[in-house]
Amino acid sequence: MSDSLAPAAVEPLLTGRFGRPYLHREVCESTQGLLEPSGPEGATATCEEQTAGRGRLGRAWTAPPGTAILCSVLVHPPPERRVQELSLVAGIAVANTVEAVLDLAVQIKWPNDVLVDRRKVAGVLAEARDGTVTVGIGLNVNQRRDELPRTESPEAASLLTVDGVRRERPPILALLLGELEGAYDRWLEVGLDALYVELAPRDFLRGRPLVVDGVKGVGAGIDRSGRLLLDMGEERRAIESGDVSYQR
């Protein structure tokens, strides 16, 4: 199975402005470092292997070469939009993509994880720099169970370990970029309200006992500004960011 994410395999499948220009490397430290802030909106970088891939809060993100979709997309959101919401915007795009591929329900764990059957298949990292945001996405596609990290919480999975099907990555990447472009454009026009109907039903943490940076409570949903709501008895707190653990 030919499964390269090289331009010749991906560019003919693109239907919108995201993915143009398209920059690909066989190996790089991180796709987050390949895009210049001065680049056009929708510029996309991919690679087959990252040597210093990272997730949120500095956590490492690793995958064997040629098994995952590792990409970053450059966007230039206007000042009136809360860039903190972009992790959820991208998470919705990834969730829509995974649901289309697997035909299974997908959940979003605030603020940036995408889960299938309580297992993490993808993560998002949105980093602001010089008035732009680079949205990094790692989607596990063809890793075998023994190739996935064992220290993840939630437990890591790939599309392959979910249903046993090995897939070509270029069509999945093209679908993902189209979903991301659509979600981003709706967010530009209205804000997170435009995507809330796709976000709220997928909220993995709602109703679960949580610990957020040492504070205990129960997940009470995600508000329309993208903040995690934490019920602590008589008090409800809106969390902008934090390290979340939950009771299984």
N, C-alpha and C positions, 0 to 999 in steps of 0.2 A: 504494500500500500504506500503510495507516494504521499508524504505527510509533511512536507516542508511549508513553513510560513513565509517563504521567500516571495518577493513581489510578484513574480510570474504566476504563482499559485493563488495569491490573494486578490490582487488588484482587479482582475477580470470579474470578480464576484461582488465588488463594491457597487452600491447603488446611490450613495449620498456623498456628502462632502467630508464626513469623517473617514479617515484613512488616506487622506490626500493632503500633503505628500505622505508617502509611506516609506519608512526607514526600517531596514531589517539588518540585524547582526546575528551571526552564528553564536557568538559568545560576547557577553558584556557584563560589567559589574551589576548594573541595574538599568532597565529601560527608563526609569525615572530620570536618569542622567543624560539621556540621549537627545532630549528635546530642548531647544533654546527657547526662552520666554518670548523672544521676538518672532517666533514662528507663527504661521497662520493657524487660526482656530480649526481644530479637526486633525492637525498633524499627528501622526501615529508612529510609534516606535515599537518594534517587536524583537524578540530574540528567541533562539532555541535553548539557550542555557544562560542563567545568571550566576555569577560567582559571588555576588554580594547582595542578593535580593533581600528585600526587607518588607515587613508588614508594619502594622500599627504599633506604636510604642517601642520601636526599635527591634521588634522581633524578627528573626530570620525567616525568609521564605525560600524553600529549596524544592527543586524538582529535577529528576533526571533529564538529560538533554532530549528534546523532541517529544516530550510527553504532555506538556501543559501549554496553555495559552498564556503567555507573559507579554503584556502590552501596556503602553502608556499613551494617553491622549491629551493633547494640549487644548485648553479652553480659555476664553477671555471673558469671564462673567462681568456684568456691569456692577458698579458700586452698590446699587440698591439690593442686590441679592446676597443672601448669607452663604458664603462659600462653605461653611461647615455642613450645609445640607447636601453638598455634592457627593459625599460618600454614600448617602442614602439614595440619591438620584441614580448613581452608577449601580448601586446594589439592586435597585428595581430593574434596571436594564439587564443585569446579569441574571436575576431571577427569571425574568421573562424568557431569556435565551435558554436557560437550563430547562424550564418547563416545556418549551417548544421542542427541545431535543429529546428529553426523557419521557414526556407526557406524564409527569408526576408533579405533585404539589411541592412547592419550594418555599422555604421560610427565610426571613432576614433577621439576623441577630444584631441588634443595635451595637455599634454604629456601622459595621462594615463587613460582616460575614454573611455568606449565603449558604444555607443548609438544605440538605435533603435527608429526610429521616433522621434528624438530629445530628447529622454529620456534616462537617464543613467541606464543601467542594470549591469554594471561591472566597477570595478576600479582596478588599478595595483599599487603596491608600491614596487620598487626595492631598496634595501638597501645594500650598500657595507660595508664589515667588514672583516678585517684581510685577504685581498686578495681574498675574496669570495663575492658573491652577493646572497642575499636571495630575491627571487621574490615572493611577496605576491599578491594573486588574490582573490577578492571578487566578486562573481557572484550571483546576485539575481535570484532565481529560482521559489520558490513557495510562496513568500510573497503575501498576499492580499494587496489591495490598502491601507487599513487602517493600515497595518503593515510597510509601507515604510516611511522613513524620509520625512518630509514636508519642510525641510529647504534646501534641495539640490538644487544646480544650476549647471548643468541642473536638471530638475525634475527627481526624481527617478522612476524607473519602475522595474518590474520583468518579467521573461518569462511568468509567469501566467497572469499578468495584460496585457501583450501584446496580447495574443491569447486565454486566458481562459483555457488553458490546464495545468493540474497538472502533473508534471513529476517526475520520479525517478531520483535521483541525481547521483548514482554511474556510470551509463553509460555516463552521461554528463562529469563527472570528468575524467573518463578514456579517453574519446575523447579529452578533453582539455589537458591532460598530453601528449598525442600523438602529438597533434598539437604544443604544446610548445616545445617538443623535436625536432620536425622537423624544426620549425622556428629557434630555437637556433642553431641547427647544420648548417643550411644554413648561419646564421649570423657568426658563427665561421669561416666558410670557406671563405666567401667573404666580410662580413660586411653587413651594412644595404642595400647596393645596391642589394643584393640577394633578398630582400623582398620589394623593393621599388614599384614594380608593384602591390603589395597587399596593400600598405600603401597609396600611392598618391590618388587613386580614392576614398578612404574612408575619406579623410581629411575634417572633419566637419568645421574647422575654415577658410578654404580657401575662400576668397572673402567677409568675414564678417568684419564689423567694430569691432575692438577689443580695449581693454584697458589692457596693460600688465604692472603690477606694476606702474600704474599711467600714462604710456605712451600710447597715442592714435595712432592708425593706422588701416590698413586693412590687414587681413591675406593674405599672398602671397604664402602659401604652407609650406611644410616641406622639408628641404634640405636633401641631402643624408648622412648627419652626424646627422640627427635627430633633428636639430634645427628648431624652428619656425621662419619663415620669416615674418617680419612686414614692410609693406610699409608705410612711413610717408612722403608723398609728394615726394620730390626729394631724399630722403634718404631711403635705405632699410637696416633694422637691422636684424641680426641673433640672436635669443634669445636662450640662453642655458637652462635657467630655469626661472620660474616666475609664478605669480598668474594671470591667464587670465580670464577676463570677456568679454562677447560679447553681441552685440545687437541682440535681438530676431527678 
